[in-house]
């Protein structure tokens, strides 16, 4: 009797663990249109950085803020 209770408990634990792992979801891959929009935004930020004559760290920081949509005009 004790053996069947232990086996039943073990099976229940394994079933519960497998269900928990099965629920893990992976993010959907980015849509091609989204990638195109990001690329266009990146290019626009690069043009703005060129117009301001930014180089090195200042350019990198400006582009990062620009791509996030922050007010990068203060640089």
Backbone torsions as a table, in degrees:
resi	resn	phi	psi	omega
1	UNK	NA	-43.9	179.5
2	UNK	-65.0	-37.2	-179.3
3	UNK	-63.5	-42.0	-179.9
4	UNK	-67.5	-33.1	177.7
5	UNK	-68.0	-40.5	179.4
6	UNK	-66.7	-43.0	178.9
7	UNK	-64.2	-41.9	179.2
8	UNK	-63.1	-41.7	179.1
9	UNK	-65.2	-40.7	179.0
10	UNK	-63.2	-43.0	178.8
11	UNK	-64.0	-40.6	179.7
12	UNK	-63.1	-41.9	179.3
13	UNK	-64.7	-44.4	179.9
14	UNK	-63.4	-40.9	179.2
15	UNK	-63.8	-44.9	-179.9
16	UNK	-62.2	-43.0	-179.9
17	UNK	-65.1	-39.7	-179.2
18	UNK	-67.1	-36.0	177.6
19	UNK	-66.9	-39.9	179.8
20	UNK	-63.5	-41.9	178.7
21	UNK	-69.8	-32.3	-178.8
22	UNK	-69.8	-22.3	-177.3
23	UNK	-82.8	-10.2	178.3
24	UNK	-64.9	127.9	-178.6
25	UNK	-109.2	150.6	175.5
26	UNK	-105.8	143.8	179.6
27	UNK	-66.3	145.8	178.7
28	UNK	-69.1	145.0	177.4
29	UNK	-64.3	149.3	-178.6
30	UNK	-63.0	139.9	179.8
31	UNK	-70.1	146.6	179.5
32	UNK	-57.0	-36.0	179.5
33	UNK	-65.0	-36.8	178.5
34	UNK	-66.1	-40.3	178.5
35	UNK	-64.9	-39.0	178.5
36	UNK	-66.0	-38.1	179.1
37	UNK	-67.3	-40.2	178.1
38	UNK	-64.3	-41.5	179.8
39	UNK	-64.0	-41.4	179.3
40	UNK	-65.3	-40.5	179.3
41	UNK	-65.6	-41.1	179.4
42	UNK	-62.0	-43.1	179.9
43	UNK	-64.7	-40.6	179.0
44	UNK	-64.2	-40.7	178.6
45	UNK	-65.9	-36.3	177.1
46	UNK	-64.6	-40.5	178.4
47	UNK	-63.4	-40.4	178.9
48	UNK	-65.2	-40.5	179.0
49	UNK	-64.6	-39.4	176.8
50	UNK	-62.2	-43.5	-178.4
51	UNK	-63.6	-31.7	179.2
52	UNK	-86.4	-6.3	179.2
53	UNK	71.6	29.1	-178.2
54	UNK	-81.3	143.4	178.5
55	UNK	-141.0	157.7	173.5
56	UNK	64.7	-137.0	-175.2
57	UNK	-62.5	-39.6	-179.9
58	UNK	-62.0	-40.7	178.7
59	UNK	-64.9	-44.7	-178.7
60	UNK	-61.0	-45.3	179.2
61	UNK	-65.4	-41.8	179.4
62	UNK	-61.3	-47.3	-178.4
63	UNK	-64.1	-38.9	179.1
64	UNK	-61.5	-45.9	179.2
65	UNK	-67.6	-39.6	179.9
66	UNK	-61.7	-45.3	-178.3
67	UNK	-68.1	-27.7	177.0
68	UNK	-80.1	-12.2	179.4
69	UNK	88.5	12.0	177.9
70	UNK	-76.7	166.3	179.6
71	UNK	-76.1	89.5	-177.4
72	UNK	-88.2	-0.5	-177.8
73	UNK	-70.3	-10.3	-177.4
74	UNK	-81.3	-6.1	-177.6
75	UNK	-81.1	NA	NA
